[in-house]
Amino acid sequence: MRRKVEGCQVCDPINNLIDYLENNGFKIIKSKLTDYHFHEVYFKLSGENNIIEIPYIKKIKRHSENEFICECHWSIVELDINK
């Protein structure tokens, strides 16, 4: 599914990561456009599944245990893992 945040199209790498996370029990709890010019967006997802292995998604880098960044627009996906 192609997502939009505040009218801005979300890139394929972030879409693919969010699809994977949603298929593993995560829910989007926050989304916002952080830079319209660069199409940079932010997503926060919450879930109870502590996924250790995220499959390789081209242009997605794991910045920390709970944060992923895309290399194309510097968009961020943050995980709030309920333990």
Secondary structure, 3 states (H helix, E strand, C coil): CCCEECCEECCHHHHHHHHHHHHCCCEEEEEEEEECCCCEEEEEEEECCCCCCCCCCCCEEEEECCEEEECCCCCEEEEEECC
